[in-house]
Amino acid sequence: MPMILGLPFGKGFSKPDFWSTDLSVPAFLAVRPLATGEIIVIKMKVAALSAAVSWVLVLMFLSIWLPLWASLDALIPIRRFLRSLSDNSVSPQYAFGALSILVGMFVTWRFLISGMWIGLSGNRKLFAASAAPYALVPVLGVIGLMVLLRNQSGLVWIADNLDPLLASFGVAVIVKFWLWVFSWRDITPERVRQYFVFWSGSTLSIIVLAMMLWRTVRSHLPPDADGFGLLLILIALLIIPLARIGLAPSALVRNRHR
């Protein structure tokens, strides 16, 4: 639920003023003696806190609702999946659950801040054009992943087209890192190091979760589909934004001095 809500809230959060339809920077913020980079950092911290609090509230609700009122029959497929992680120990099951929550927080945060460079630019046409793919692509991606995991023929299709998929996502990763170097060139080295440490940690969490998923679906794939794990790693590298964060300060600077 927090990830789904992160999509529409992310559009509002990306604007200079969440509640206003005007994309220009409010007068008090435009003249406030606060560096543009500091404003971006504050928005990122607020987004992180919002994502964490939303997940904590969801977990608190589930901890009360599941044992008292929920029908646990709907959890049988989830239990079967967790048992498939390990037959001899429950530790991988707990690790998968905890890692899923942590990754969910990272993805929720990603939805909240990935559009800042568009919303803070003040470009109304670009902001409107970004609304459709911003909302549809993640939803369709989740639906597509569920269909692939439930339908063995979908996994076979990936195995049959693994080489072009690996090439496409590999190019996407290269482009992402090139744009990261370009967009962060004017940002202080300290900021670059701080965010790269965060990006590395969050991306590593997603990769570990992806590898645990790979272990469960591996038995349903042809023997020559070992590259599927590499495909999941490439997808994980694309989730947490790099370049878009670096573009946000320059976008806000232009909007701030209009």
Order of alpha helices (4+ residues) and beta strands (2+ residues): alpha-alpha-alpha-alpha-alpha-alpha-alpha-alpha-alpha-alpha-alpha-alpha-alpha
